[in-house]
Amino acid sequence: MQRCLAIFLLCLPLSGHAEPEQPLNIFVSIPPQQYLVQRIGAERVQVHVMLKPGHSPETYDPGPKQIALLTQAQIYFRIGVPFEHHWMPMLAAQNRAMLVVDCCSQLLKDGDPHIWTDPSNAKIIAGQIRDILSERDPDGAPVYAANYLSLIADLDRLDRETRARLQQRRTDFFIVSHGGWKYFADAYGLRQMALDEYGREKGPRGLTEMVELAKREGISRIFIQAQHPSGTAYTLAKEMDAKVVLIDNLAENYIENLYTVSRLIAEALQ
């Protein structure tokens, strides 16, 4: 009898919080959301990203395989990117049991969905993710709470180091091919100048004004994004004698990517 009891005790999980039989099946729209959900949910979640690498959220169409997988999803975290407006009603109709969560729509300004580029907004989004996961999986709530605090510590460190890195700068202006960095710019007192904003490219007058601003401010970099190729950026760079630099606000490793972006922008502003 004692031998059987010993075997039974050895088979018990070492952690005080047993893993769920099946991870929560979760869909998100973009890779930075996947990072946040995975950091908080860890082994208790399985996260699928709707947007495929290299595609633009402005023009993306989900494939049949993704739509089929979505029928098994328990939660969908949306974030306001354009393809959601067209596809979300149909996707939700495919799986009426799926909980669709708007990721902090109160953070939106002027219809710009790129709220995640500000680490302070990422903290608010993370809090919402923690709460939703805890509601769906109460047994995992202590795990989600602990992982959330660890993530917040990393986001606070990112914010402090980014703020310090950008403190010593010659100008507040930086030029991007696509207007996807306004929240980042606002968070750190910068001014984003976009060649393409809300799908509209600047006309000849706007480009002339930008060249004049660049010369006045000594701007020597133009930042482009792979999902938004821009011949205008290269034409402008040639006229300004500026360097074209690739940055990405849709990279999966959210914190590491923002460290890289902040370093590149800081170098351009010095």
C-alpha positions in Angstrom: 0.0 0.0 0.0 2.8 2.4 0.9 4.6 1.6 -2.3 1.5 2.4 -4.4 1.0 5.7 -2.5 4.7 6.6 -3.2 4.2 5.9 -6.9 1.0 8.0 -6.9 2.8 11.0 -5.3 5.6 10.8 -7.7 3.1 11.1 -10.6 1.7 14.3 -9.2 2.7 17.5 -11.1 5.5 19.5 -9.4 3.8 22.9 -10.1 1.0 24.2 -8.0 -0.8 25.1 -11.2 -1.5 22.2 -13.5 -1.4 22.7 -17.2 -4.8 22.6 -18.9 -5.7 19.5 -20.8 -5.6 21.5 -24.0 -4.1 25.0 -24.4 -6.5 27.8 -25.1 -6.7 28.2 -28.9 -6.2 31.8 -29.7 -6.0 33.9 -32.9 -4.5 37.4 -33.2 -4.3 39.7 -36.1 -0.6 40.7 -36.1 2.7 39.2 -34.8 3.3 41.8 -32.0 0.0 40.6 -30.4 1.3 37.0 -30.6 4.4 38.0 -28.6 2.3 39.6 -25.9 -0.2 36.7 -25.6 2.5 34.1 -25.6 4.5 35.9 -22.9 1.4 36.0 -20.7 -0.1 32.6 -21.6 3.1 30.6 -22.0 2.3 26.8 -22.3 -1.4 27.4 -21.5 -2.1 29.0 -24.9 -1.6 28.2 -28.6 -1.5 31.3 -30.6 -2.1 31.7 -34.3 -1.4 34.9 -36.3 -3.8 35.9 -39.1 -1.3 38.2 -40.9 1.4 36.2 -42.8 5.0 37.5 -42.9 5.7 40.1 -45.5 2.0 41.0 -46.0 0.4 44.4 -45.3 -2.5 44.5 -42.8 -4.0 47.2 -45.1 -4.6 44.7 -48.0 -4.3 41.2 -46.5 -6.8 38.5 -47.3 -6.9 35.3 -45.0 -6.4 32.0 -46.8 -8.8 29.0 -46.7 -6.5 27.1 -44.3 -6.5 30.0 -41.8 -10.3 30.3 -42.0 -10.6 26.6 -41.4 -8.3 26.8 -38.3 -10.4 29.7 -37.0 -13.4 27.4 -36.6 -11.6 25.9 -33.6 -10.5 29.2 -32.0 -11.8 30.1 -28.6 -10.6 33.7 -28.5 -9.7 36.3 -31.2 -7.8 39.4 -30.2 -8.4 42.1 -32.8 -6.5 45.3 -32.8 -8.1 47.6 -35.4 -5.9 46.9 -38.5 -7.8 47.5 -41.8 -8.2 43.8 -42.9 -10.3 43.2 -39.8 -13.0 45.6 -40.9 -13.6 43.7 -44.1 -13.1 40.1 -42.8 -14.1 40.1 -39.1 -17.9 39.8 -39.6 -17.4 36.7 -41.8 -14.7 35.2 -39.6 -16.9 35.6 -36.5 -19.8 34.0 -38.3 -17.7 30.9 -39.0 -17.3 30.4 -35.3 -20.1 31.9 -33.2 -18.6 30.4 -30.0 -15.4 32.3 -30.4 -14.9 35.3 -28.1 -13.9 38.4 -30.2 -12.0 40.9 -28.1 -11.2 44.5 -29.2 -7.6 45.3 -28.0 -8.0 48.6 -26.2 -9.9 50.5 -28.9 -10.0 53.5 -26.5 -6.3 54.0 -27.3 -7.0 54.8 -31.0 -6.3 58.3 -32.2 -7.6 59.6 -35.6 -8.3 56.0 -36.8 -4.6 55.1 -36.6 -4.4 51.4 -35.5 -0.7 51.2 -34.8 -1.2 51.6 -31.0 1.3 48.8 -30.1 4.3 50.9 -31.2 4.1 52.8 -27.9 5.3 50.5 -25.0 2.9 52.2 -22.6 0.0 51.1 -24.8 1.5 47.6 -24.9 1.2 47.5 -21.1 -2.5 48.3 -21.3 -3.0 45.6 -24.0 -1.1 43.1 -21.9 -3.4 43.8 -18.9 -6.5 43.1 -21.1 -4.9 39.9 -22.3 -4.2 38.8 -18.8 -7.8 39.5 -17.7 -9.4 37.7 -20.7 -7.2 34.6 -20.3 -7.9 34.5 -16.6 -11.7 34.6 -17.2 -11.5 31.8 -19.7 -9.0 29.7 -17.7 -9.4 30.5 -14.0 -7.0 27.8 -12.9 -4.3 29.6 -14.9 -4.9 33.0 -13.4 -1.9 32.9 -11.0 0.3 32.0 -14.0 -1.1 34.8 -16.1 -0.6 37.3 -13.3 3.0 36.3 -12.7 3.9 36.3 -16.4 2.1 39.7 -16.8 4.3 41.2 -14.1 7.4 39.9 -15.7 6.4 41.3 -19.1 5.6 44.7 -17.5 9.0 44.8 -16.0 10.6 44.2 -19.4 8.3 46.9 -21.0 9.2 49.4 -18.3 12.9 48.7 -18.9 12.4 49.2 -22.7 10.6 52.5 -22.1 13.3 53.8 -19.8 16.2 52.9 -22.1 14.4 54.2 -25.2 13.7 57.5 -23.4 17.3 57.8 -22.3 18.6 56.9 -25.8 16.5 59.5 -27.5 17.1 62.2 -25.0 20.3 63.5 -26.7 19.1 64.5 -30.2 19.6 67.2 -32.7 16.1 67.1 -34.2 12.7 65.8 -33.4 11.8 64.9 -37.0 12.2 61.5 -38.7 10.9 60.5 -42.1 9.1 57.2 -42.8 7.7 55.7 -46.0 4.6 54.5 -44.2 2.9 56.3 -41.3 3.0 53.5 -38.8 5.1 55.1 -36.0 3.0 58.0 -34.7 2.3 56.4 -31.3 6.0 55.8 -30.9 6.8 59.3 -31.9 4.2 60.8 -29.6 5.4 58.7 -26.7 8.9 60.2 -27.0 8.3 63.7 -28.2 9.2 63.1 -31.8 7.6 64.1 -35.1 6.9 61.4 -37.7 6.9 62.7 -41.3 5.2 60.1 -43.5 5.4 59.7 -47.3 2.3 57.6 -47.2 -0.4 58.0 -44.5 -3.8 56.2 -44.5 -3.0 54.9 -48.0 -2.5 58.4 -49.5 1.0 59.3 -50.8 2.2 62.9 -50.6 1.9 64.9 -53.8 4.6 67.0 -55.4 4.0 70.0 -53.1 4.1 67.8 -50.0 7.4 66.1 -51.1 9.0 69.5 -51.9 8.1 70.7 -48.3 9.5 67.4 -46.9 12.8 67.9 -48.8 13.1 71.5 -47.5 12.4 70.2 -43.9 15.0 67.5 -44.3 17.6 69.9 -45.4 16.8 72.4 -42.7 16.8 69.7 -40.0 19.8 67.8 -41.3 17.9 64.6 -41.8 20.0 61.9 -43.4 17.8 58.8 -43.1 14.5 57.6 -44.6 12.9 54.7 -42.8 11.0 52.2 -45.0 8.9 49.1 -44.2 9.1 45.8 -46.1 5.3 45.5 -46.2 5.0 48.9 -47.8 7.6 49.2 -50.7 8.0 52.8 -51.7 9.8 53.9 -54.9 9.2 57.5 -53.7 11.4 56.9 -50.6 14.4 55.9 -52.8 13.7 58.9 -55.1 13.6 61.3 -52.1 16.6 59.7 -50.5 18.6 60.3 -53.7 17.5 64.0 -53.8 18.4 64.4 -50.1 21.6 62.3 -50.3 20.1 60.2 -47.5 20.4 56.6 -46.5 17.3 54.2 -46.7 16.9 52.1 -43.5 14.5 49.2 -43.0 12.4 49.1 -39.9 9.4 46.9 -39.1 6.5 47.6 -36.7 5.1 44.1 -37.3 8.1 42.1 -36.2 7.1 39.2 -33.9 9.7 39.7 -31.2 8.1 42.9 -30.0 10.6 44.1 -27.3 13.8 43.2 -29.1 12.5 44.9 -32.3 11.6 48.1 -30.5 15.1 48.2 -29.0 16.5 47.9 -32.5 14.1 50.6 -33.9 14.8 53.0 -31.1 18.5 52.6 -31.7 18.2 53.3 -35.4 16.0 56.3 -34.9 18.2 57.7 -32.2 21.2 57.4 -34.5 19.3 59.3 -37.3 18.4 62.1 -34.9 21.9 62.7 -33.6 
